[in-house]
Amino acid sequence: MPNYYAYLRVSRDVQDVKNQLHGIHEYANDRRMTPLIQIRETASRSKTWQEREIGTLLTETAQKGDVILTSEITRIAGSPMQVFSMLEVAAKRGINIIVTKMDMPLNSGL
């Protein structure tokens, strides 16, 4: 049974993850992707994905077959090159990433 991770990121402490979480929960519940393990962080887009919690999740925590749900592509990476780099790591490790607002699996068979 895979683990389902909700990755939630804001840039500043004054921002809130409620909208991100609501959308991810709705998506996950509709597809029976529960329970969700929440990964929350406040981090600037200028930090590489490897320097953020998503880096630890992709390279250490998540295992083959696990699913990372994010509300928007901008929540996981600050540039297209970072997205491609993340997808390469995810594909090699067999981890699925889904952008819920677009109902877009980035590298999965889901």
C-alpha positions as CSV (number, residue, x, y, z in Angstrom):
1,M,0.0,0.0,0.0
2,P,1.6,3.3,-1.0
3,N,1.9,6.3,1.3
4,Y,0.3,9.5,0.1
5,Y,2.1,12.8,0.9
6,A,0.5,16.3,0.7
7,Y,3.3,18.7,0.1
8,L,2.3,22.2,1.1
9,R,4.7,25.2,0.8
10,V,4.4,28.9,1.3
11,S,7.0,31.6,0.8
12,R,6.4,33.7,3.9
13,D,5.1,33.1,7.5
14,V,2.1,35.3,6.9
15,Q,0.8,33.0,4.1
16,D,-1.5,30.1,4.8
17,V,-1.7,26.6,3.4
18,K,-5.4,26.2,3.9
19,N,-6.4,26.6,0.3
20,Q,-3.6,24.2,-0.8
21,L,-4.7,21.6,1.8
22,H,-8.4,21.9,1.0
23,G,-7.8,21.2,-2.7
24,I,-5.4,18.3,-2.1
25,H,-7.8,16.7,0.4
26,E,-10.7,17.0,-2.0
27,Y,-8.6,15.4,-4.8
28,A,-7.3,12.7,-2.5
29,N,-10.6,11.8,-1.0
30,D,-12.3,11.5,-4.4
31,R,-9.6,9.0,-5.4
32,R,-9.3,7.2,-2.1
33,M,-5.8,8.4,-1.6
34,T,-5.9,8.4,2.2
35,P,-4.6,8.9,4.8
36,L,-2.5,11.9,3.8
37,I,0.9,12.6,5.4
38,Q,1.3,16.3,5.4
39,I,4.7,17.9,4.7
40,R,4.4,21.7,5.4
41,E,7.1,24.3,5.0
42,T,7.8,27.9,4.6
43,A,10.6,28.4,2.1
44,S,11.5,30.8,-0.7
45,R,11.4,29.6,-4.3
46,S,15.1,30.7,-4.4
47,K,16.1,27.7,-2.4
48,T,16.7,24.7,-4.5
49,W,14.3,21.7,-4.1
50,Q,17.2,19.7,-2.6
51,E,17.5,22.3,0.2
52,R,13.8,22.1,1.1
53,E,11.6,19.4,2.7
54,I,10.6,18.2,-0.7
55,G,14.2,17.2,-1.2
56,T,14.2,15.0,1.9
57,L,10.9,13.6,0.9
58,L,12.0,12.7,-2.6
59,T,15.5,11.4,-1.8
60,E,15.0,9.7,1.6
61,T,11.5,9.4,3.0
62,A,9.2,8.4,0.1
63,Q,9.6,4.9,-1.3
64,K,8.8,3.2,-4.6
65,G,5.1,3.5,-5.4
66,D,4.4,6.4,-3.0
67,V,2.5,9.4,-4.2
68,I,3.3,13.1,-3.6
69,L,0.4,15.4,-4.1
70,T,0.9,19.2,-4.6
71,S,-1.7,21.8,-5.4
72,E,0.4,23.6,-8.1
73,I,3.7,23.1,-9.8
74,T,5.0,26.3,-8.3
75,R,4.7,24.8,-4.9
76,I,7.4,22.2,-5.5
77,A,9.9,24.1,-7.7
78,G,11.0,27.6,-8.6
79,S,12.0,26.9,-12.2
80,P,11.4,24.4,-15.0
81,M,14.9,23.1,-14.6
82,Q,14.2,22.3,-11.0
83,V,11.0,20.5,-12.0
84,F,12.8,18.4,-14.6
85,S,15.5,17.5,-12.0
86,M,12.9,16.5,-9.4
87,L,11.0,14.4,-12.0
88,E,14.2,12.6,-12.9
89,V,14.8,11.7,-9.2
90,A,11.2,10.7,-8.7
91,A,11.2,8.5,-11.8
92,K,14.4,6.7,-10.8
93,R,13.0,6.0,-7.4
94,G,9.5,5.1,-8.6
95,I,7.7,7.9,-6.8
96,N,4.6,9.5,-8.3
97,I,4.0,13.3,-8.3
98,I,0.6,14.7,-9.0
99,V,-0.4,18.3,-9.4
100,T,-4.0,18.3,-8.1
101,K,-5.4,21.6,-9.5
102,M,-4.7,20.4,-13.0
103,D,-5.3,16.7,-12.3
104,M,-1.9,16.1,-13.8
105,P,0.3,13.1,-12.9
106,L,3.8,14.2,-13.8
107,N,5.4,10.8,-13.9
108,S,3.0,8.2,-12.8
109,G,0.9,5.4,-14.1
110,L,-2.0,6.5,-11.9
